[in-house]
Amino acid sequence: MLLISLEDADLRLNRAVTFEWLYTNGLGGYTSSTIVGLNVRGYHGLMVSSLSPPVDRWLTLSRLDEAIVNKDGECNLSTEQTTEGVTHRGYRHLRRFELNPLPQMIYKTGCVEVEKTVFMAYRRNLTVVNYELKNSEETVLTVTPLQTCRDIHARPPHLDFTPEIEPVDSHSYFSFDERPNSPWMYAYTPDAEFMPSELRITDPQVYRRDKANGLPHLEQMVIPGVFHTILEPGDHFLSFLFAVAPTRKELMKSLGPLAKAQRKDFAKLRFEELRRRKILNDRAYSMATKERDEDMEWLILDADTFIVDRASTNMRSIIAGYHEFADIGLDAMIALPGLTMSIGRFQDARAILTNYARHSRYGLVPNDFPDRGIQPEYNSVDASLWFIMAVHKYIQATNDVEFLRGIIWDTMESIIAAYRIGTKFNIHEDHDGLIISGIEGVGVSWMNECVDDWCPTPRIGKCVEVNALWFNVLMAMGEMSQLIGRDPYEFQAVASWIKEAFEQTFWDPDLGYLYDVVTDEGNDKSIRPNQIFAISLPFTLLDPLKANAVLKIVTKELLTPFGLRTLSPSDSRYARAYTGGPRSRAAAAHQGTVHPWLIGPYISAWLSVNGRTPENKTKAEAKFFRPVLNAVRRGCLGTISGMFDGSKPHRDRGTVSRARSVAELLRVYFDEL
């Protein structure tokens, strides 16, 4: 049984709020909070729905406040922090939190025990909250919705709308407002009476994590009324349903009979969700020779959270991370092998690659699909190269040669041509065959963090990992061309030319490692992880002695228990922690901050240099892989965050669940170790 359980000291407030949970619906929507139910981010909420999957996401229900009333008085189970401090202290009654795999909170107060379980239905903007309650005397349970209605990225300091509450009957109501494009929400339970009241506006809620990050951190909520039920002594099961759609008509159509769901319907929703998750793990292990591993099973389930429907293309895509990211081409192409092929999701892999091929322009696959609108952006030098490597991996795994023909091959050929003759963002082939890229004010390599027009790591010129990818892409094209009866000579000839130029250009014989970026003005000698790709990708660029030297410097300067640092601590620009406001964090993101996804390329490189023997695989798993995997039991439980601080204690940072972090662990575990 999958289980992460926290109790005792982990439930003390200041520690408890460092543990988060996340449950998604395959559309970009989610439900998420801390283990004590205190929302510490503006992205937290019980009902976040996507109106145009996987984007146009709205937070409509922040949380539910539960209270128990009996002869001993009233006991609030919720935890709330306002500008007045912590006003509700329900965490004191929390005895245990479990992820099993549904998020579950177990409360005990006097003679009453309450188990609260939360999940979303797959491919529905629908959140279910179940309560199992045991009481030995008459008890009143009240459940109070705290509502808002905003885009997930918006942070209005004061309530900027007035919702209309329309009771349907004594068990349900609609909530909506008159602003254009704002959604409708339906709230329902068969097990309690809804008692509407005059709209109450809460004191400003404080998002403590956002406050620490220098972001807007106050928000007022609306209380439309309260659900109320009197429970005789005994065991009780109560269910609540919240659903969202753009209009009332679409909302009722999407719900169908669930608009008046009964206990058996709620039980079926839960059963279907648990069964679906079991199938995901069973399928992954049916292809593997490994014994089942609980922490890896969490990552298999995580993979499913990132694979989403995209309404604008009517195809599948990969969301880059939760809570804030949409689908980003670079992340999608890096993550695709691990999230799909490594665990047997070949149809998803094919659909995602086709989606990106259909929307390629200028010899580039799209990098950003905006949150609103359907016109993508093409601002990555890496994404298109990773696209070709993902196609190569797919062909190796499936032998689906027919997939190569038509749009996929045309897209790959257009990429090669564009990189050679030149395309957007100064991406072009130099006289030596190597790729130059980048312009001022835009980050086009994977180290692309920018604030306004300021990019702390601009990396304009010949980037080492871009050119390692370029060589590998040409080698892969040579292999694939033969499968469809094409002449591989041109690809192979250019690759041979590049291999010679790569070593001459990037290798520093005095330092014994590769430059990070080469320009006409000089060579960037920063010790960064990007050089690892010269020896981690399928077609290596260095001889054994130089490969060993690169591995040695990366291990010495950059390796941590949670991945690779993005800059050596010996560098004067090194940032020990990813903290402060947006500008401070942007400066730190690639100046020492650890990125866990890089442990995948590191392990691939380590095995390439040391040999893929059973003994070395066992050693690599224990020494490099397991410490990163242990992060599924910290931060956002059951997943891996986007970053960790560069220096000890390596606190988790960035987006709480990142596709490429999860994907690279899946890839190396199932494909390499």
C-alpha positions as CSV (number, residue, x, y, z in Angstrom):
1,M,0.0,0.0,0.0
2,L,1.3,3.4,-0.9
3,L,1.6,5.5,2.2
4,I,3.4,8.6,3.5
5,S,2.4,9.2,7.1
6,L,3.2,12.2,9.3
7,E,2.4,12.7,13.0
8,D,3.8,14.0,16.3
9,A,6.5,16.6,15.8
10,D,5.8,16.9,12.0
11,L,2.4,18.3,12.9
12,R,3.7,21.3,14.9
13,L,2.6,24.4,12.9
14,N,5.9,25.8,11.8
15,R,7.1,22.4,10.6
16,A,3.8,21.3,9.3
17,V,3.5,24.2,6.9
18,T,6.7,23.0,5.1
19,F,4.8,19.8,4.1
20,E,2.4,20.3,1.2
21,W,0.1,18.0,-0.8
22,L,-1.1,18.2,-4.4
23,Y,-3.8,16.3,-6.3
24,T,-4.5,16.9,-10.0
25,N,-7.1,16.2,-12.6
26,G,-5.3,15.7,-15.9
27,L,-6.6,19.1,-17.2
28,G,-4.2,21.4,-15.4
29,G,-6.5,21.8,-12.4
30,Y,-5.6,20.7,-8.9
31,T,-6.4,20.8,-5.2
32,S,-3.5,21.6,-2.9
33,S,-2.6,22.9,0.5
34,T,-0.3,22.1,3.5
35,I,-0.9,19.1,5.7
36,V,-2.7,21.2,8.3
37,G,-4.9,22.9,5.7
38,L,-3.3,26.3,6.1
39,N,-2.8,27.8,2.6
40,V,0.7,29.4,2.6
41,R,0.7,30.2,-1.1
42,G,-1.7,32.1,-3.3
43,Y,-1.6,29.1,-5.6
44,H,-3.1,26.9,-2.8
45,G,-6.7,26.1,-2.9
46,L,-9.3,23.3,-2.7
47,M,-10.8,24.0,-6.2
48,V,-8.5,25.1,-9.0
49,S,-10.0,24.4,-12.4
50,S,-8.9,24.8,-15.9
51,L,-11.4,26.3,-18.3
52,S,-9.2,25.8,-21.4
53,P,-7.0,22.9,-20.4
54,P,-4.3,23.0,-19.3
55,V,-4.5,26.8,-18.8
56,D,-7.1,29.6,-18.0
57,R,-7.0,28.3,-14.4
58,W,-9.3,29.7,-11.7
59,L,-9.3,29.4,-8.0
60,T,-12.9,29.4,-6.8
61,L,-12.8,27.6,-3.5
62,S,-9.9,28.4,-1.1
63,R,-10.7,26.0,1.7
64,L,-13.4,24.6,4.0
65,D,-13.6,25.5,7.6
66,E,-14.9,22.6,9.7
67,A,-16.2,22.9,13.2
68,I,-17.5,20.4,15.7
69,V,-20.1,21.5,18.3
70,N,-21.2,19.3,21.2
71,K,-21.7,19.6,24.9
72,D,-18.0,20.5,25.4
73,G,-18.4,23.5,23.2
74,E,-17.2,24.4,19.7
75,C,-13.9,23.1,18.2
76,N,-12.6,24.4,14.9
77,L,-10.6,21.9,12.8
78,S,-9.3,24.4,10.4
79,T,-6.1,26.5,10.6
80,E,-6.2,30.1,9.6
81,Q,-3.7,32.9,9.5
82,T,-4.8,36.5,9.1
83,T,-3.1,39.8,9.6
84,E,-4.1,39.3,13.3
85,G,-2.0,36.2,13.5
86,V,-3.0,32.5,13.7
87,T,-6.7,32.7,14.5
88,H,-7.9,29.2,14.0
89,R,-5.7,26.5,15.5
90,G,-7.2,23.3,14.2
91,Y,-3.7,21.8,13.8
92,R,-3.7,21.2,17.5
93,H,-6.4,18.5,16.9
94,L,-4.7,16.9,13.9
95,R,-3.4,13.5,14.9
96,R,-2.0,12.3,11.6
97,F,-1.7,13.2,8.0
98,E,-1.6,10.4,5.3
99,L,-1.0,10.3,1.6
100,N,-2.4,6.9,0.8
101,P,-2.4,7.9,-2.1
102,L,-5.3,10.3,-1.5
103,P,-4.6,13.2,0.9
104,Q,-6.2,12.4,4.3
105,M,-6.2,14.3,7.6
106,I,-7.2,12.5,10.8
107,Y,-8.5,14.7,13.7
108,K,-9.4,13.8,17.2
109,T,-11.2,16.2,19.6
110,G,-12.9,14.9,22.7
111,C,-15.2,12.1,21.8
112,V,-15.1,12.8,18.1
113,E,-12.8,11.4,15.4
114,V,-12.8,12.9,11.9
115,E,-11.1,11.6,8.8
116,K,-11.1,14.1,5.9
117,T,-10.1,12.9,2.4
118,V,-9.7,15.1,-0.6
119,F,-9.3,14.2,-4.3
120,M,-10.2,15.4,-7.8
121,A,-12.0,13.3,-10.5
122,Y,-9.8,12.6,-13.5
123,R,-10.5,14.8,-16.5
124,R,-13.2,16.7,-14.6
125,N,-13.1,20.1,-12.9
126,L,-14.6,18.4,-9.8
127,T,-13.3,18.1,-6.2
128,V,-14.6,15.6,-3.7
129,V,-14.2,16.0,0.0
130,N,-15.2,13.0,2.2
131,Y,-15.6,13.0,6.0
132,E,-15.7,9.8,8.1
133,L,-16.8,10.8,11.6
134,K,-17.2,8.7,14.7
135,N,-18.9,10.3,17.7
136,S,-20.2,8.9,21.0
137,E,-22.6,11.7,21.7
138,E,-24.8,14.1,19.6
139,T,-22.6,16.3,17.5
140,V,-23.1,19.2,15.2
141,L,-20.8,19.4,12.2
142,T,-20.6,22.7,10.3
143,V,-18.6,23.1,7.0
144,T,-18.0,26.7,5.8
145,P,-16.8,27.4,2.3
146,L,-14.3,30.2,1.9
147,Q,-14.6,31.3,-1.7
148,T,-12.9,33.6,-4.2
149,C,-13.0,33.8,-8.0
150,R,-9.8,34.7,-9.7
151,D,-7.1,33.6,-12.1
152,I,-4.5,31.6,-10.2
153,H,-1.8,34.1,-11.0
154,A,-3.8,37.1,-9.8
155,R,-3.4,38.5,-6.2
156,P,-6.0,41.2,-5.6
157,P,-5.2,42.7,-2.2
158,H,-8.9,43.4,-1.6
159,L,-12.0,41.6,-2.8
160,D,-12.6,42.8,-6.3
161,F,-15.9,41.0,-7.1
162,T,-19.3,40.3,-5.5
163,P,-20.5,36.8,-6.1
164,E,-24.1,35.8,-6.6
165,I,-25.2,32.9,-4.6
166,E,-28.1,31.0,-5.9
167,P,-29.4,28.1,-3.7
168,V,-30.7,25.2,-5.7
169,D,-32.3,23.4,-2.8
170,S,-31.4,22.8,0.8
171,H,-28.3,20.8,-0.2
172,S,-26.7,22.8,-3.0
173,Y,-26.0,26.2,-4.5
174,F,-24.5,27.9,-7.5
175,S,-21.9,30.7,-7.2
176,F,-21.1,33.1,-10.0
177,D,-20.4,36.7,-10.7
178,E,-21.1,39.1,-13.6
179,R,-17.5,39.6,-14.8
180,P,-16.7,38.5,-18.3
181,N,-15.2,35.0,-18.5
182,S,-15.5,34.2,-14.8
183,P,-16.7,30.6,-14.1
184,W,-19.6,29.1,-12.3
185,M,-19.2,26.9,-9.3
186,Y,-21.6,24.3,-8.0
187,A,-21.5,23.1,-4.4
188,Y,-23.4,20.1,-3.2
189,T,-23.8,17.5,-0.4
190,P,-26.5,15.0,0.2
191,D,-25.5,14.8,3.9
192,A,-25.9,18.3,5.2
193,E,-28.2,21.3,4.9
194,F,-26.9,24.5,3.2
195,M,-27.9,27.6,5.2
196,P,-27.2,30.7,3.1
197,S,-26.4,34.0,4.8
198,E,-25.6,37.5,3.9
199,L,-22.2,37.5,2.2
200,R,-19.4,37.8,4.8
201,I,-16.0,39.0,3.8
202,T,-13.1,37.5,5.8
203,D,-10.2,39.3,7.3
204,P,-7.2,39.3,4.9
205,Q,-5.7,35.8,4.8
206,V,-1.9,35.7,5.0
207,Y,0.1,33.5,2.6
208,R,3.3,33.2,4.6
209,R,5.4,31.5,1.9
210,D,4.5,34.2,-0.6
211,K,5.3,36.8,2.0
212,A,8.8,35.3,2.5
213,N,9.3,35.4,-1.3
214,G,8.5,39.1,-1.6
215,L,5.2,38.5,-3.4
216,P,1.7,39.8,-2.7
217,H,0.5,37.7,0.2
218,L,-2.9,39.0,1.4
219,E,-6.3,37.9,0.2
220,Q,-9.9,38.3,1.4
221,M,-12.4,35.5,0.9
222,V,-16.2,35.4,0.7
223,I,-18.4,33.2,2.9
224,P,-21.8,32.5,1.3
225,G,-23.2,30.4,4.1
226,V,-22.6,27.2,6.0
227,F,-23.4,23.5,5.6
228,H,-24.9,22.2,8.8
229,T,-25.8,18.7,10.1
230,I,-26.7,17.1,13.4
231,L,-25.2,13.7,13.9
232,E,-26.5,11.2,16.4
233,P,-23.9,9.0,18.2
234,G,-22.4,6.5,15.8
235,D,-20.3,6.2,12.5
236,H,-21.1,8.7,9.7
237,F,-19.9,9.2,6.2
238,L,-20.4,12.6,4.6
239,S,-19.5,13.7,1.1
240,F,-19.2,17.1,-0.5
241,L,-18.8,17.9,-4.2
242,F,-17.5,21.1,-5.9
243,A,-17.5,21.5,-9.6
244,V,-16.6,24.4,-12.0
245,A,-17.4,25.2,-15.6
246,P,-17.5,28.4,-17.8
247,T,-21.3,28.6,-17.7
248,R,-24.2,27.1,-15.8
249,K,-25.3,25.1,-18.8
250,E,-21.9,23.6,-19.3
251,L,-21.6,22.9,-15.6
252,M,-24.8,20.9,-15.3
253,K,-24.0,19.1,-18.6
254,S,-20.6,18.0,-17.3
255,L,-22.1,16.8,-14.0
256,G,-25.0,14.9,-15.3
257,P,-26.4,12.6,-12.5
258,L,-23.5,13.6,-10.2
259,A,-25.4,16.9,-9.6
260,K,-27.4,14.9,-7.1
261,A,-24.8,12.2,-6.3
262,Q,-25.6,9.8,-3.5
263,R,-23.2,7.7,-1.3
264,K,-22.7,5.0,-3.9
265,D,-21.8,7.7,-6.5
266,F,-19.2,9.2,-4.3
267,A,-17.9,5.7,-3.5
268,K,-17.6,5.0,-7.2
269,L,-15.7,8.2,-7.8
270,R,-13.2,7.3,-5.1
271,F,-12.9,3.7,-6.3
272,E,-12.3,4.7,-9.9
273,E,-9.6,7.1,-8.9
274,L,-7.8,4.5,-6.8
275,R,-8.2,1.9,-9.5
276,R,-6.8,4.2,-12.2
277,R,-3.7,4.9,-10.1
278,K,-3.2,1.2,-9.4
279,I,-3.3,0.6,-13.2
280,L,-0.6,3.2,-13.8
281,N,1.8,1.5,-11.4
282,D,0.9,-2.0,-12.7
283,R,1.6,-1.0,-16.3
284,A,5.0,0.6,-15.5
285,Y,6.2,-2.5,-13.6
286,S,4.8,-4.9,-16.2
287,M,7.5,-3.7,-18.5
288,A,10.3,-3.6,-16.0
289,T,12.5,-6.3,-14.5
290,K,12.7,-4.5,-11.2
291,E,10.9,-5.3,-8.0
292,R,8.2,-2.8,-6.9
293,D,9.6,0.2,-5.0
294,E,7.2,2.4,-3.0
295,D,9.0,5.7,-3.6
296,M,9.3,5.0,-7.3
297,E,5.5,4.2,-7.4
298,W,4.9,7.8,-6.2
299,L,6.9,9.0,-9.1
300,I,4.9,6.9,-11.6
301,L,1.8,8.5,-10.2
302,D,3.5,11.9,-10.5
303,A,4.1,11.3,-14.2
304,D,0.4,11.2,-14.7
305,T,-0.1,14.6,-13.1
306,F,2.0,16.3,-15.7
307,I,0.4,14.6,-18.8
308,V,-2.6,16.8,-19.6
309,D,-5.1,17.5,-22.3
310,R,-4.6,20.7,-24.4
311,A,-7.9,22.1,-25.6
312,S,-6.4,24.5,-28.2
313,T,-4.7,21.6,-30.1
314,N,-7.1,18.8,-29.1
315,M,-4.0,16.8,-28.1
316,R,-1.9,15.8,-25.2
317,S,0.8,17.9,-23.7
318,I,3.1,18.0,-20.6
319,I,2.6,20.6,-17.9
320,A,6.0,21.8,-16.7
321,G,5.2,22.0,-13.0
322,Y,2.7,22.8,-10.3
323,H,1.4,25.1,-9.2
324,E,2.3,27.9,-11.5
325,F,3.5,26.5,-14.8
326,A,1.6,25.7,-18.0
327,D,3.1,23.5,-20.7
328,I,6.6,24.6,-21.7
329,G,8.2,23.0,-24.7
330,L,11.7,22.7,-23.3
331,D,10.5,21.0,-20.1
332,A,8.1,18.8,-22.1
333,M,10.9,17.5,-24.4
334,I,13.3,16.9,-21.5
335,A,10.7,15.2,-19.5
336,L,8.9,13.2,-22.2
337,P,11.1,10.1,-22.2
338,G,10.9,9.6,-18.4
339,L,7.2,10.5,-18.1
340,T,6.1,8.3,-21.0
341,M,8.4,5.8,-22.6
342,S,10.2,4.7,-19.4
343,I,6.9,3.6,-17.9
344,G,5.1,2.3,-21.0
345,R,3.0,5.3,-22.0
346,F,3.9,5.1,-25.7
347,Q,0.6,6.4,-27.0
348,D,1.0,9.5,-24.9
349,A,4.6,10.0,-26.2
350,R,3.4,9.7,-29.8
351,A,0.5,12.2,-29.2
352,I,2.7,14.8,-27.5
353,L,5.4,14.6,-30.1
354,T,2.8,15.0,-32.8
355,N,1.3,18.0,-31.0
356,Y,4.6,19.8,-30.9
357,A,5.4,18.9,-34.5
358,R,2.1,20.3,-35.8
359,H,2.8,23.6,-34.1
360,S,6.4,24.0,-35.1
361,R,7.4,27.3,-36.8
362,Y,10.6,28.8,-38.0
363,G,12.4,25.4,-37.5
364,L,11.5,25.5,-33.8
365,V,9.0,23.7,-31.7
366,P,6.9,25.9,-29.4
367,N,8.3,26.7,-26.0
368,D,5.4,28.6,-24.3
369,F,1.7,28.1,-24.8
370,P,0.4,31.2,-23.1
371,D,-2.2,31.0,-20.3
372,R,-4.7,32.8,-22.5
373,G,-4.8,32.7,-26.3
374,I,-3.4,29.9,-28.5
375,Q,-0.4,31.5,-30.2
376,P,2.7,29.9,-28.8
377,E,6.1,31.4,-28.4
378,Y,9.3,30.0,-29.9
379,N,12.0,31.2,-27.5
380,S,14.2,28.2,-26.8
381,V,17.3,26.9,-28.4
382,D,17.2,23.6,-26.6
383,A,13.6,22.5,-27.0
384,S,13.8,21.6,-30.7
385,L,17.0,19.6,-30.2
386,W,15.5,17.7,-27.3
387,F,12.4,17.1,-29.5
388,I,14.6,15.2,-32.0
389,M,16.3,13.3,-29.2
390,A,12.8,12.3,-27.8
391,V,11.8,11.1,-31.3
392,H,15.0,9.0,-31.5
393,K,14.3,7.5,-28.1
394,Y,10.7,6.7,-29.1
395,I,11.8,4.9,-32.3
396,Q,14.4,2.9,-30.3
397,A,11.7,1.9,-27.8
398,T,8.9,1.1,-30.2
399,N,10.4,0.5,-33.7
400,D,7.4,2.5,-34.9
401,V,9.1,3.5,-38.2
402,E,5.9,4.7,-39.8
403,F,5.8,7.4,-37.1
404,L,8.9,8.9,-38.7
405,R,7.3,9.6,-42.0
406,G,5.3,12.7,-42.8
407,I,5.0,15.5,-40.3
408,I,7.6,14.1,-37.8
409,W,10.4,13.8,-40.4
410,D,9.5,17.1,-42.0
411,T,9.6,18.8,-38.6
412,M,13.0,17.4,-37.8
413,E,14.4,18.3,-41.2
414,S,13.1,21.8,-40.8
415,I,14.8,22.1,-37.5
416,I,18.2,21.0,-38.9
417,A,17.8,23.4,-41.8
418,A,16.8,26.3,-39.6
419,Y,19.7,25.8,-37.2
420,R,22.1,25.7,-40.1
421,I,20.9,28.8,-42.0
422,G,19.6,30.7,-39.0
423,T,16.3,31.4,-37.3
424,K,14.8,33.4,-34.4
425,F,16.9,34.6,-31.4
426,N,20.2,34.5,-33.3
427,I,20.1,30.7,-33.5
428,H,22.5,29.7,-36.4
429,E,25.4,27.6,-37.4
430,D,28.8,29.2,-37.3
431,H,31.6,28.6,-39.8
432,D,32.9,25.7,-37.7
433,G,29.5,23.9,-37.6
434,L,28.8,24.8,-34.0
435,I,25.6,26.6,-33.0
436,I,25.5,30.2,-31.8
437,S,22.4,31.4,-30.0
438,G,21.0,34.2,-27.8
439,I,20.1,37.9,-27.8
440,E,20.2,40.5,-25.1
441,G,17.2,40.5,-22.7
442,V,16.0,37.0,-23.5
443,G,17.1,33.7,-22.0
444,V,17.0,31.0,-24.7
445,S,19.1,28.3,-23.1
446,W,17.6,26.2,-20.3
447,M,19.2,28.6,-17.8
448,N,16.6,31.1,-18.9
449,E,15.6,32.9,-15.7
450,C,14.9,36.6,-16.4
451,V,13.2,39.5,-14.7
452,D,11.9,42.0,-17.2
453,D,14.8,42.3,-19.6
454,W,17.5,41.4,-17.1
455,C,18.9,37.8,-17.5
456,P,21.4,36.9,-14.8
457,T,22.8,34.0,-17.0
458,P,22.4,35.3,-20.5
459,R,24.8,32.7,-22.1
460,I,24.9,34.4,-25.5
461,G,27.2,32.5,-27.9
462,K,28.2,28.9,-28.2
463,C,26.7,27.0,-25.3
464,V,28.3,23.7,-24.4
465,E,25.2,21.7,-23.9
466,V,23.5,23.1,-27.0
467,N,26.4,21.9,-29.1
468,A,26.5,18.5,-27.4
469,L,22.8,18.2,-28.3
470,W,23.5,19.4,-31.8
471,F,26.0,16.7,-32.4
472,N,23.7,14.1,-30.9
473,V,20.8,15.3,-33.0
474,L,22.8,14.9,-36.2
475,M,23.9,11.4,-35.2
476,A,20.4,10.4,-34.3
477,M,19.1,11.8,-37.6
478,G,21.7,9.7,-39.4
479,E,20.4,6.6,-37.7
480,M,16.8,7.4,-38.2
481,S,17.2,8.4,-41.9
482,Q,18.3,4.8,-42.7
483,L,15.1,3.4,-41.2
484,I,13.0,5.2,-43.8
485,G,15.4,4.7,-46.7
486,R,17.1,8.2,-46.7
487,D,20.8,8.8,-47.2
488,P,22.5,9.5,-43.8
489,Y,25.7,10.9,-45.3
490,E,24.9,14.6,-44.9
491,F,24.0,14.2,-41.2
492,Q,27.0,12.0,-40.5
493,A,29.4,14.3,-42.3
494,V,28.3,17.4,-40.4
495,A,28.4,15.4,-37.1
496,S,32.0,14.4,-37.8
497,W,32.9,18.0,-38.5
498,I,31.2,19.1,-35.3
499,K,32.9,16.5,-33.1
500,E,36.3,17.8,-34.1
501,A,35.3,21.5,-33.7
502,F,33.6,20.8,-30.3
503,E,36.8,19.6,-28.6
504,Q,38.9,22.3,-30.2
505,T,36.5,25.0,-29.1
506,F,35.3,23.9,-25.6
507,W,38.2,21.9,-24.1
508,D,40.6,23.9,-21.8
509,P,43.7,21.7,-21.4
510,D,45.0,23.8,-18.5
511,L,41.7,23.7,-16.5
512,G,40.9,20.1,-17.5
513,Y,37.2,20.8,-18.2
514,L,34.9,22.3,-20.8
515,Y,34.0,26.0,-21.2
516,D,30.4,26.8,-20.5
517,V,30.0,29.4,-23.3
518,V,32.4,30.4,-26.0
519,T,32.2,33.8,-27.8
520,D,34.5,35.9,-29.9
521,E,35.1,38.1,-26.8
522,G,36.2,35.2,-24.7
523,N,35.5,31.9,-23.1
524,D,33.3,31.5,-20.0
525,K,35.3,29.3,-17.6
526,S,32.4,29.0,-15.0
527,I,32.1,25.5,-13.6
528,R,28.6,24.6,-14.4
529,P,26.7,21.3,-15.0
530,N,26.1,22.0,-18.7
531,Q,29.3,20.2,-19.7
532,I,27.9,16.9,-18.3
533,F,25.8,16.6,-21.5
534,A,29.0,16.1,-23.5
535,I,29.3,12.6,-21.9
536,S,25.7,11.8,-20.8
537,L,24.0,11.8,-24.1
538,P,23.9,8.7,-26.3
539,F,26.7,9.8,-28.6
540,T,29.7,11.0,-26.5
541,L,31.9,13.8,-27.7
542,L,35.0,13.2,-25.6
543,D,37.7,10.5,-25.3
544,P,37.8,8.5,-22.0
545,L,40.4,10.7,-20.4
546,K,38.6,13.9,-21.0
547,A,35.3,12.4,-20.1
548,N,36.7,11.3,-16.8
549,A,38.1,14.8,-16.2
550,V,34.7,16.4,-16.8
551,L,33.0,13.9,-14.5
552,K,35.6,14.5,-11.8
553,I,35.2,18.3,-11.8
554,V,31.4,18.1,-11.9
555,T,31.4,15.6,-9.0
556,K,33.8,17.7,-6.9
557,E,32.2,21.1,-7.4
558,L,28.6,20.5,-8.2
559,L,27.3,17.2,-6.9
560,T,24.9,17.3,-3.8
561,P,22.5,14.8,-2.3
562,F,19.6,16.5,-4.3
563,G,21.2,16.9,-7.8
564,L,23.8,19.2,-9.3
565,R,24.5,22.8,-8.4
566,T,24.3,25.2,-11.3
567,L,27.5,26.9,-10.3
568,S,30.6,26.0,-8.3
569,P,30.6,27.3,-4.7
570,S,34.1,28.6,-5.4
571,D,32.7,31.1,-7.8
572,S,32.2,34.7,-6.5
573,R,28.7,34.8,-8.0
574,Y,27.6,31.6,-6.1
575,A,24.2,31.9,-4.3
576,R,23.9,29.8,-1.2
577,A,20.1,29.9,-1.1
578,Y,17.2,30.6,-3.5
579,T,15.5,33.2,-1.3
580,G,14.3,36.8,-1.3
581,G,12.1,38.7,-3.7
582,P,11.6,37.9,-7.4
583,R,14.9,39.6,-8.5
584,S,17.0,37.9,-5.8
585,R,15.5,34.5,-6.7
586,A,16.0,35.0,-10.4
587,A,19.7,35.9,-9.7
588,A,20.1,32.7,-7.7
589,A,18.2,30.2,-9.9
590,H,21.2,29.3,-12.0
591,Q,24.0,30.6,-9.8
592,G,24.5,27.6,-7.5
593,T,20.9,26.6,-6.9
594,V,20.5,22.8,-7.2
595,H,18.4,21.4,-9.9
596,P,17.4,17.8,-9.2
597,W,16.6,16.9,-12.8
598,L,20.4,17.1,-13.5
599,I,21.0,13.9,-11.4
600,G,19.7,12.0,-14.5
601,P,22.4,13.2,-16.9
602,Y,24.9,12.9,-14.1
603,I,24.1,9.2,-13.5
604,S,24.1,8.6,-17.3
605,A,27.6,10.2,-17.5
606,W,28.9,8.3,-14.5
607,L,27.8,5.0,-15.9
608,S,29.2,5.9,-19.4
609,V,32.6,6.7,-17.8
610,N,32.8,3.9,-15.3
611,G,31.0,1.2,-17.2
612,R,27.4,-0.1,-17.0
613,T,28.2,-3.2,-14.9
614,P,25.7,-4.6,-12.4
615,E,28.0,-3.5,-9.6
616,N,28.3,0.1,-10.9
617,K,24.6,0.3,-11.4
618,T,24.0,-0.8,-7.8
619,K,26.6,1.8,-6.6
620,A,25.1,4.6,-8.6
621,E,21.7,3.9,-7.3
622,A,22.8,3.9,-3.7
623,K,25.2,6.8,-3.9
624,F,23.5,9.2,-6.3
625,F,19.9,8.2,-7.0
626,R,18.4,7.3,-3.7
627,P,19.3,10.5,-1.9
628,V,17.4,12.5,-4.5
629,L,14.5,10.0,-4.4
630,N,14.2,10.5,-0.7
631,A,12.8,14.0,-1.4
632,V,9.4,12.5,-2.1
633,R,9.0,12.5,1.7
634,R,9.7,16.2,2.2
635,G,8.3,19.4,0.8
636,C,5.4,18.6,-1.4
637,L,4.8,15.0,-0.5
638,G,5.1,12.3,-3.1
639,T,6.8,14.4,-5.7
640,I,10.1,16.3,-6.4
641,S,10.4,20.1,-6.4
642,G,12.1,22.1,-9.1
643,M,15.1,23.3,-7.0
644,F,17.0,23.0,-3.8
645,D,19.3,25.5,-2.1
646,G,22.9,25.1,-3.2
647,S,24.2,25.0,0.3
648,K,23.2,22.8,3.3
649,P,20.5,22.0,4.5
650,H,19.4,22.2,0.8
651,R,15.9,23.3,1.4
652,D,13.4,22.6,-1.3
653,R,12.6,25.6,-3.5
654,G,10.9,26.7,-6.6
655,T,7.8,25.1,-8.0
656,V,6.7,22.3,-5.6
657,S,6.4,19.6,-8.3
658,R,8.5,19.8,-11.5
659,A,8.0,17.5,-14.5
660,R,11.7,17.2,-15.4
661,S,12.7,16.5,-11.8
662,V,10.3,13.5,-11.7
663,A,11.0,12.5,-15.3
664,E,14.8,12.2,-15.0
665,L,14.5,10.0,-11.9
666,L,12.0,7.7,-13.8
667,R,14.3,7.6,-16.8
668,V,17.5,6.6,-15.1
669,Y,15.8,4.2,-12.8
670,F,13.9,2.2,-15.4
671,D,16.4,2.7,-18.4
672,E,19.8,3.0,-16.8
673,L,20.0,1.4,-13.4
